[in-house]
Amino acid sequence: MFFLKEAALKIVVCVKQVPDSAAKVVAENGRPNWGDAPLVINPWDEYAVEAALLQKEAHDGDVVAISIGGENAKEALKHALAMGASEAILISDAALAQADSQAVAEVLAAAIRKLGGVDLAFFGRQAIDSDTGVTPAQTARLLGWPVLSLVASIAGLDPAGKTIKVERSIEEGRQSVTARLPAVVSVVKDFAEPRYPSFMGIRKASRANIPIWSLADLGVSVHVRNTWPEVFNPPARAVVTEMISGGSPKEIAEKLAEKIFAEKVL
Ligand SMILES: Cc1cc2nc3c(=O)[nH]c(=O)nc-3n(C[C@H](O)[C@H](O)[C@H](O)COP(=O)(O)OP(=O)(O)OC[C@H]3O[C@@H](n4cnc5c(N)ncnc54)[C@H](O)[C@@H]3O)c2cc1C
């Protein structure tokens, strides 16, 4: 039993362990290499955890964090626990080593079904290491739930009436969308600044016993449809630098404008 029995809103948050965003990634022998960069919780997923915790606090809810990955993905889960999630589950299986986003979605959907009674599943908008940004929609499709993507705020949530109203952040502005629960929500930065883990939270997380579910535990097998046999660096661009000098800012600006027109940039 992972959720508190009395929880009025059962929330799952999906978090991925990724290389630190400051890491320099290069392709080597057809594979991406992040050097010895530390692994961290996907930065977008901190916003998802924050969104989940805010709903938990507002609606007497309960939050379970789940991650698919190796043993080191426990660190992402511990971060979610330290922020305030109640429980965490690691899904780990050798068959998932080269999982594509569809396979990941199949496994996340199976885990969400196994947890039972979930009202809301929060995701980050994308993972910074492979950036497909499709996992939330794929998971929603498999669950048969509505997906509310790029959500910047929740304008209304009624756990008893099973409805949610959100504002999506899209290029043209904001869009108000309503849906029935259960639903999948992917979160953008505008939602709320993620809280720092509290001292008590860090202690709790460091002692947490995080269960590991295998594919057999979930009763699923995965079929990987996409492979990425080769990853390569973009071709180097030839760049010529020319310093423009002049007796006054006006003269420099005029020379610069001439060059811009000559090169047909404008
Ligand atoms: C070099 C490289 C290239 C790849 N190319 C492809 C490709 O072209 N097509 C493809 O289908 N797959 C590809 N993958 C695999 C893909 O990275 C994983 O399947 C991944 O877990 C899901 O895709 P994403 O990381 O882009 O997640 P996104 O869809 O960008 O992530 C959105 C959200 O989904 C959740 N999420 C994603 N992964 C996990 C996880 N493991 N555990 C818990 N929550 C998670 C998080 O909340 C995250 O913020 C590639 C992987 C690598 C290393």
The ligand as an SDF file (V2000), in Angstrom:
LIG
                    3D

 53 58  0  0  0  0  0  0  0  0999 V2000
   21.4410    9.3640  -27.1070 C   0  0  0  0  0  0  0  0  0  0  0  0
   20.0350    8.9530  -26.8900 C   0  0  0  0  0  0  0  0  0  0  0  0
   19.1170    9.1140  -27.9220 C   0  0  0  0  0  0  0  0  0  0  0  0
   17.7960    8.7190  -27.7400 C   0  0  0  0  0  0  0  0  0  0  0  0
   16.9360    8.8890  -28.7670 N   0  0  0  0  0  0  0  0  0  0  0  0
   15.6610    8.4570  -28.6520 C   0  0  0  0  0  0  0  0  0  0  0  0
   14.7560    8.5910  -29.7410 C   0  0  0  0  0  0  0  0  0  0  0  0
   15.0720    9.1150  -30.8060 O   0  0  0  0  0  0  0  0  0  0  0  0
   13.4860    8.1170  -29.5680 N   0  0  0  0  0  0  0  0  0  0  0  0
   13.0750    7.5270  -28.3900 C   0  0  0  0  0  0  0  0  0  0  0  0
   11.9100    7.1250  -28.2930 O   0  0  0  0  0  0  0  0  0  0  0  0
   13.9070    7.3860  -27.3340 N   0  0  0  0  0  0  0  0  0  0  0  0
   15.1940    7.8430  -27.4330 C   0  0  0  0  0  0  0  0  0  0  0  0
   16.0600    7.7140  -26.3710 N   0  0  0  0  0  0  0  0  0  0  0  0
   15.5640    7.0700  -25.1370 C   0  0  0  0  0  0  0  0  0  0  0  0
   14.8750    8.0500  -24.1960 C   0  0  0  0  0  0  0  0  0  0  0  0
   15.8320    8.9810  -23.7310 O   0  0  0  0  0  0  0  0  0  0  0  0
   14.3110    7.3270  -22.9940 C   0  0  0  0  0  0  0  0  0  0  0  0
   13.3740    6.4010  -23.4180 O   0  0  0  0  0  0  0  0  0  0  0  0
   13.7110    8.2850  -21.9680 C   0  0  0  0  0  0  0  0  0  0  0  0
   13.5170    7.7300  -20.6990 O   0  0  0  0  0  0  0  0  0  0  0  0
   12.3990    8.9430  -22.4420 C   0  0  0  0  0  0  0  0  0  0  0  0
   12.6660    9.9410  -23.3450 O   0  0  0  0  0  0  0  0  0  0  0  0
   13.2470   11.3680  -22.8540 P   0  0  0  0  0  0  0  0  0  0  0  0
   14.4080   11.1640  -21.9720 O   0  0  0  0  0  0  0  0  0  0  0  0
   13.4690   12.1580  -24.0840 O   0  0  0  0  0  0  0  0  0  0  0  0
   12.0580   11.9150  -21.9770 O   0  0  0  0  0  0  0  0  0  0  0  0
   11.0040   13.1670  -22.2020 P   0  0  0  0  0  0  0  0  0  0  0  0
    9.8690   12.6580  -22.9520 O   0  0  0  0  0  0  0  0  0  0  0  0
   11.7810   14.3350  -22.7520 O   0  0  0  0  0  0  0  0  0  0  0  0
   10.7000   13.3740  -20.6780 O   0  0  0  0  0  0  0  0  0  0  0  0
    9.4970   14.0060  -20.2530 C   0  0  0  0  0  0  0  0  0  0  0  0
    9.2410   13.5870  -18.8340 C   0  0  0  0  0  0  0  0  0  0  0  0
    8.9560   12.1850  -18.7800 O   0  0  0  0  0  0  0  0  0  0  0  0
    9.4160   11.6630  -17.5200 C   0  0  0  0  0  0  0  0  0  0  0  0
   10.4330   10.6230  -17.7650 N   0  0  0  0  0  0  0  0  0  0  0  0
   11.2100   10.4560  -18.8680 C   0  0  0  0  0  0  0  0  0  0  0  0
   12.0360    9.4140  -18.6800 N   0  0  0  0  0  0  0  0  0  0  0  0
   11.7660    8.9040  -17.4440 C   0  0  0  0  0  0  0  0  0  0  0  0
   12.2870    7.8510  -16.6650 C   0  0  0  0  0  0  0  0  0  0  0  0
   13.2960    7.0780  -17.1290 N   0  0  0  0  0  0  0  0  0  0  0  0
   11.7800    7.6260  -15.4310 N   0  0  0  0  0  0  0  0  0  0  0  0
   10.7620    8.4090  -14.9530 C   0  0  0  0  0  0  0  0  0  0  0  0
   10.2420    9.4370  -15.6350 N   0  0  0  0  0  0  0  0  0  0  0  0
   10.7340    9.6840  -16.8540 C   0  0  0  0  0  0  0  0  0  0  0  0
   10.0010   12.8570  -16.7400 C   0  0  0  0  0  0  0  0  0  0  0  0
    8.9740   13.4360  -15.9610 O   0  0  0  0  0  0  0  0  0  0  0  0
   10.4000   13.8060  -17.8670 C   0  0  0  0  0  0  0  0  0  0  0  0
   10.5020   15.1520  -17.4580 O   0  0  0  0  0  0  0  0  0  0  0  0
   17.3870    8.1350  -26.5150 C   0  0  0  0  0  0  0  0  0  0  0  0
   18.3010    8.0050  -25.4730 C   0  0  0  0  0  0  0  0  0  0  0  0
   19.6130    8.3890  -25.6640 C   0  0  0  0  0  0  0  0  0  0  0  0
   20.5850    8.2250  -24.5320 C   0  0  0  0  0  0  0  0  0  0  0  0
  1  2  1  0
  2  3  1  0
  2 52  2  0
  3  4  2  0
  4  5  1  0
  4 50  1  0
  5  6  2  0
  6  7  1  0
  6 13  1  0
  7  8  2  0
  7  9  1  0
  9 10  1  0
 10 11  2  0
 10 12  1  0
 12 13  2  0
 13 14  1  0
 14 15  1  0
 14 50  1  0
 15 16  1  0
 16 17  1  0
 16 18  1  0
 18 19  1  0
 18 20  1  0
 20 21  1  0
 20 22  1  0
 22 23  1  0
 23 24  1  0
 24 25  2  0
 24 26  1  0
 24 27  1  0
 27 28  1  0
 28 29  2  0
 28 30  1  0
 28 31  1  0
 31 32  1  0
 32 33  1  0
 33 34  1  0
 33 48  1  0
 34 35  1  0
 35 36  1  0
 35 46  1  0
 36 37  1  0
 36 45  1  0
 37 38  2  0
 38 39  1  0
 39 40  1  0
 39 45  2  0
 40 41  1  0
 40 42  2  0
 42 43  1  0
 43 44  2  0
 44 45  1  0
 46 47  1  0
 46 48  1  0
 48 49  1  0
 50 51  2  0
 51 52  1  0
 52 53  1  0
M  END
$$$$
